[in-house]
């Protein structure tokens, strides 16, 4: 497979619109915007949307939540009141004031450009390098994303590496938006801790969730997930796989989308996973598609 190494834009070059990159094989197609926060703009199979597509580049540039999927690095969710780590407190500025004017949210990857380092017709790799500054995450790191497609599969691999000389807290998440209709299904298994109550009653080991998302607002974390789920939408059956063992579900009331987000740490519990200097952690999301209408 031939791949082209892409360098940084030359100094002095005229300003240009962010470049969209399409990768595809057979009926699987993804459109990526590395310069707009390392996001996926759309993902489709046979012309049917797997992710809710972004409305436009302008919409995503103004608010990355308009993308089809974005990376959360080096943490997921909100850091209320800043970051407390290793006996010190760090004040952090709001990451995306249009979304939350008070708190740092979802890290820095989704609101900064990524540099493409490797590209072919079915694969793109990109890089984001973070330097600490006032109001920013106080530890240096770099992150990479790799996107790939095959005839029936799409995959994102997200990694973060501590590039400093001291330990740092780290976390990852992938934030895809899936179309939600009355006939869409999200099927997964939720496991429970087996703590036996005093009276000897045994709680259930697991619950099988099957069927469409509720019209009510959802903001719920599956704390023990086996890394698999099944999505049925528009005649497609999509098998989700991830090495994450936590899944966060989000959907506003009566929304036309929902989010099923593989994450490395529980919301509000950032700082328990610590990377030594030069240590790396990773997360991936793989979607395998079967056309049920054939």
N, C-alpha and C positions, 0 to 999 in steps of 0.2 A: 504494500500500500504506500503510495507516494504522499508525502505530507510537506507542506510549505511552512517554513519558519517565518513568523511575522515579527518585524521589529517595531519599535516605538516610532511614532510620527516624528518626522524631522523637525528640528527647531526652525522657526521662521515660516513654517507652512501656513497657508491660509486656513482660517477656521472652516470647518465643514460639519455637516450633520452627522450624528452618531451612525456608525455603520451597522446595518443588520446583516447577520450571517445565517444562511439557511443550510441545514444539513438534512439529508434525506437518503432513504433507500427503499425502493419499491413504493409502497403506499404510506410509509411512515415519514413524517416531515416535522422538523422543529425549526423555529425562527428564534435566533438568539440576539441579545443586545448587550454584549460585554461592557460597553462604555456607559450604559445606563444602569449600573449597579450589578452587573453580571447576571441579568435576568433572562428568563425565557419569555418571549413575546407570544408565542403560540406553539401548540403541539397538536398534531392531527394525524389521523389514520384514514386513508381513503376519503379525505375531505371532511371527515367527522371530527369535531373538536374533542380532544381528551382533556386538555386544560381549557378553562375559560380564557378566550383570547384577549390580549390587550387591545384597547380601542385605538391607540395611536402612540407614536413615539413621544409626542408632546404631552400626552396624558401621563405616561410613565416617567418622563423627565420631571414633571411637576409633583408626582406622587407615585413612588415605586409600588404601592399597593394596587395600582392599576395593571401591573404586569401579570402574566400567567403563572409565574413562579419566581421566587427570589431567594437568595441565600441569607441565612442568619449566622453571622460570625463576627466576633468570637463569643457571642452569647445569644440566647433566645429569650424573648419576652422583655418585660420592663425591669430596670434596676431602680426601684423606688428609693429616692433620696441619695442616689449615687452608689459607689462601690466601697464595700468594707472588705479588706483582704489583708491577712498577715499583720493584724494589729493597726492598720492604717485606714483612714477614710479618704476617699477620692471623690471630689465633686465632679459630676459629669453633666455636660450640657444636653438639652433635648436633641435627640438624633433627627427626628422629623417633626418639627413643630406643628405642621398642618395636621398630623395624626395625634400627637401627644405633646402639648406645649410645655410640659413639666418634667418629663422623665426621658432618660436614655432608653432606647428601644431597639432590640434585635441586632445590636452590634453596628459595625461600620460598613460591612461589605455591600449592603443593599443600597446605600446612598452614595457610593463612590465608584468611579470607573475602574474596570478591570482591563488589563493588557492581554491581548491574545498572544500566546506563545507557540501554538501549534494548531494547524488547521488542515482538514481534508474535506472531502465531500460528505463524510459520515461521522466526523469527529472534530471537536474544538476543545482546546485547553486554554485556560486563561489564569491570570495572576493578579493578586491585589496585595500591595505592600503597605503596612501601616506603621507610621511614626507617631509616637506620643506627642501631645500638645495640650495646651490649656483646654479643659473641658472634654478632652478625648480619653479613650481607654489608655491607661498609664503604662502599658507594656508594649514593646515592639513585637510584631508578628507578621508573618505573611500567610496568605491563604491561596489555595488553588482550587479551581473547578474544572472538571472534565465532563463534557457532554458527548454522548455517542448514541447512534441509532443503528439498528439492523432492520431486516424486513418486518419484524413484528415486535421490536423492543426499543425502548428509550431508557437511558440511564444518565443520572447525574452523580458524580462523586465529588464531595466537598471535603477539603482538608485544611487544617490550620496548624502552623508550626510556630513555636516560641523561638523567635530570632534574637532574644535578649540574653543576658547573662544571669538572670534571676528567675526563680519560679514564677509562673503566672497562672491565674485561673482561666479556664477555657471551656467553651461550649459551642455546639453547632445545631443548626436546624435547617430544614428545607421547607419552604412555605408555598406549596402548590395550591391553585384555585381550580376546583372541579365544577363543571356545570351541574346545576341542580334543577331537575324538573320533577313532576309528580311521579314519573315512571323510573327515575334514577334510583339505583340501589347502592348502598355502602354496607358491605358485609365483613365483619371481623370478630375476633374473640377477645374478650377482656378477662384477664386472670386476676385472682384475688389472693391476698395473703391468707394462709391457713392458720389463723389464730383461733383456737377453740375457746368459746365463752365458758364462764364458770359453771353453768348448768349443763355443760357437755354437748350443747347443740353444735353441729358441724356446719359452718358456712359453706356456700357453694364454692367449688374450685374455680369455676369460670361461668361466664354468660356469653352466649352466642348472639351477637347483634346482627339482625338481618332486615333488609328492606330500605325504604327511602328515609332521608333525613327529615326530621320534624320541621314544621313551619315556625316553631318557637325558636327564640335565639339560643344558640349553642356556644358554650365556651368551656370545654371539658377536657380533662387530661386522662388518658388511659395509662395508668402508672405501670402496669405489667402487660406488655404487648409482645406477641411472638414475632413481630416483624413482617406479618403478612396481612393482606386485606384483599377483598374483591370488589371491584366497581363494575356495575352494569349500567350502561348509558347509551342511548341512541343506536341500539343494535350491536354494541361492542361489549365484550367481557374483558376487563382489564385486571390482571393479577399484579398486585403491588408487593414488592419485597424490599426490605431494608435491614441493615445491621443495627438500626436504632431499636431500643426496647421500650421507648415511650412514644406515644402517639397523641398529638393534641388536635382536637376537633374544634373548629370555629365556623360559625355562620350567623350573620345577623338575622333578625326576624323577617320571615318571608323573603329571603334573599334568593337570587337566581344562581347562587354559587355556594359552595362550602369548601372549607380547607381541611385537609387531612395531612398533618405535618409531622414527619419523623423528626424527633428531637433527642438530644443527648442528656438533657437535664430537665427537671421539673421547673415550671414557672415559679419564680421566687426563691429558687434554691441554687442559684449560680454561685460558684466558688468552691464546690466540693470536689470537682475534677481539676487537678492541677498538673500543668505541663512543666517539666524540667527544661532547662535551656536546650534548644535544638530538638526537643521532643515534639511529636506530631500526633494529632488525633484526627479521625475521619468519620464520615457518615455518607451513606449512599441511598439513592432511591432508584429502583428499577421498576418499570411498567412494561408488562408483556401483554400483547393485545390479541384477542381472538374475535373474528368477525362472525357474529351469530346469525347473520342474514344470508350467508353463503349456502 
